[in-house]
């Protein structure tokens, strides 16, 4: 009986560790290499289809003077993918991004690992207003909490959880002067290029802060997987 209980305990430890690795390995990869996230155009036209859950936010963003540029897929290695819609307002030197959350996705595979709690909660449409400067700085204002640090002139970010688009954009526009001379390429490809630059430069710290816990869970899960195996090998010698 002692052997059976020990075997069950080892199997449970192995299974729990494997589950932790499955759920968090992609977050570890984001932590180690944030710039590896891929952006692929889904529909590059201003007539990109808008799902029903996005329509209220879509109309709210358009009412603020933004025009739809298209949609793209954000692919994180071994992790879940997100669909995003990009909007342009060149007159105000501002982009808008609307991203989906797991609750509204209709095509999710059972083996796709979950997203962190911070991405599962909040509004159905995660909206971010973005402005870039001529010197490579970024200003981001969102309707959800952002964990990023502020670097004067280089990275300004703020979150107003649950706020309507008009409130978020007003707060955003008030801060553009802090960033310096606003610039940017106001096309869908230009927006995606700016996002890639953010991932590879000042955005790294925010992504690492968000996914650092995932790295810890991955390391812990690997330890749980290794412990029964090492125990078996040690007992066999």
N, C-alpha and C positions, 0 to 999 in steps of 0.2 A: 504493500500500500504506500509505503514511503516513497518508493521509486515512482509510482503512478502520480502521486501528488507533485513530486518534483518535476516530472515530465510535463504535467499540465501547467505548472507555474512557468516553466521555461517556454512552453508553447505560447502562453498568454503574453509573456514578456516580448517574445519574438514578434508576435502579431501586433502588439501595441507599438513597438518600435517601428515596424514596417509601415504602419498607418501614419505615424508621425512624419516619417521620411517622405511618404507619398504626398502628404498634405502640405509639406513645408519646403521641399527641395527647390521648387521653383522660386520661392521667396529668397532662398539662399543665393540662387543664381542672380536674382535682381540685385541683392546686396553686393555681391562680388563684382558684377559687371552691369550696372544700370543701362549703359549704352547699347547693350545687346538686344534690347526691346526693338521689335521690327514694326514698321508702319507700312501697310499695304493699302492702296486705294481700293475701295469697294465700288463706289459709284462717283465718278469725278465730274458730275454735272450738277447744275443748280436745281435740277428736277429730281434729285435723289429721293427715293420714297421715304416718307416719315411715318413711323409706326404710331398707332393710336395713343400709346402712353406718353409719347413725346410731343404730341400736337399742342397741348397748352403751353409748354415751355418754348416750343418752336414759334408759336404765334407771339409770345411775349418777347422773344429775342428779335424777331422781325420788326415788331412795333418800335423797337429802340433804334432802328435804322440799319440793322445788319441784314445782309443777304446770304443765303445759303450757297456754299461753294461745293459741297459734296460730302461724301462719307468715306471712312477708312476703317480698317481693322487693326487693332493694336495687339500684337502677338508677343507674349512673354514666354520665354523658353520653358517648355514642360509645364506651363501654367495655363490658366484660363485666358481666353481672348475677350477683348472688349470691342464693341462697335461705337464709333464716334462720328459726330456730325460737326463740320466746321462752318463758321460764319465769318463774314468780312465786313468791316466798317472802316474803309480807308480814310474817310473824312475825320474820324476821331482817332485814327491810328490804333485801332483795337481789333482783336480777333475774339470770337466766342467759340467755345467748344462745349458740346453736350455729349456726355458718355452714358451708356446704359449701366445698370446694376444687375446682379444675378437674378433678382426677383422678376424682372421683366423679360429675361431671355427665353426664347422659345426653343432654341436648339442647343441644348447642353448635354454633353455625353456623361454617362454615369461615372466614367473613370477620370473625368476632369477634376483636378484638386480644387478645394474651396478657396475663396478669396478671404482676406482678413476681415475681421469684424468691422473695421472702419470703412471698408468698401461695400459690405453687405447692407449696412444701415444707411439711413438718410433718405433724401428724395429719390424718386424713380429716375429722374434726369439729373445727373451730376454736372452742373454748369460751371465753367471757368471762363473768365475774361482774361485775355492775355495781351500785353503790350511788350514789345522788344525795343531796345535802344540802339542807337548807332554804334555804341561801344560794346555791344553784346550783353547788356543787362536785361533782366526779365522782371516784369510785374505781373503777378497772378492773383486774381480775386475770385473766390469760389463760393458756392452755396453749401459747402460742407467744410468740416474742420481740416486745416492743413497743418502738418507737423513741421514744415520747413522753417529754417532759421532766416532771419533778415540780415542781408549784407548790403549796407548802404551803397546805392548806385549800381549794384550788381544783381541783387536778388531781393525783391520785395514781394511778400506774399501775405495773404490774409484770408480767413474763412468766416463767412456769416452763415452758419448752419440753418438750413430751411428758409433762407431769405428769398424773396421774389427776384427775378432777373433785374428789374428796374432799380431795386435797392442796391444790389451787388454792383451794377455797372456805375451807379452814381458814386459809390465809395471808390471804385476803381479809377474813374476819371479824375477824381480829386487828387490822386496820388501820382499821376503820370509825371508831374513836374519834378517829383523827387527822383525819378529815374534818369532824367536828362533828356536829350533830344530823341524823341520817338522815331522809329524807323520801321522797317519790315517790308517783306514782299507779299503783297495782298492777293495771293492766289492759293488754291488748295495745296499745290506742291510747296509753295513758300511757307505756309503754315506748318506742314509736316516737317519741313526742313528746320524750322525754328524749334519744334518739339524735339527733334533729334539732338539739336544743339543743347537744349535744356537738359536732356537726359545725360549727355556726355560732359556737361560742365557744372554749373551751379546747382542743377537739380539733383545731382548725385547725393548730396547730403540729406535732402528730404526723403529720397527713396530709400537710402540706407537707414535712416531713422525709422521709417515706416516698416521696413522689412527685417530689421535687426532681430526682432523676436523670432521671426521665422528661421533665421540662421541658428539661433540657440535651440529651438525645437528640433531642427534637423540634426544637430550634433547630439542632442539627447537621445533622439530616436536611433541614430547609428550606434550609440553606446548600448541601448537596449537590445538591438539586433546582435551586436557583437558579444554581449555578456553570455547568453546561453551557448553560443557556438564555442567560445573559449572555454566555458565550463565543461562542455562535452569533451573537447579535445584534451583538457587537463585531466578529466576523469579517466580517459582512455589510456593515459600514459602510466 
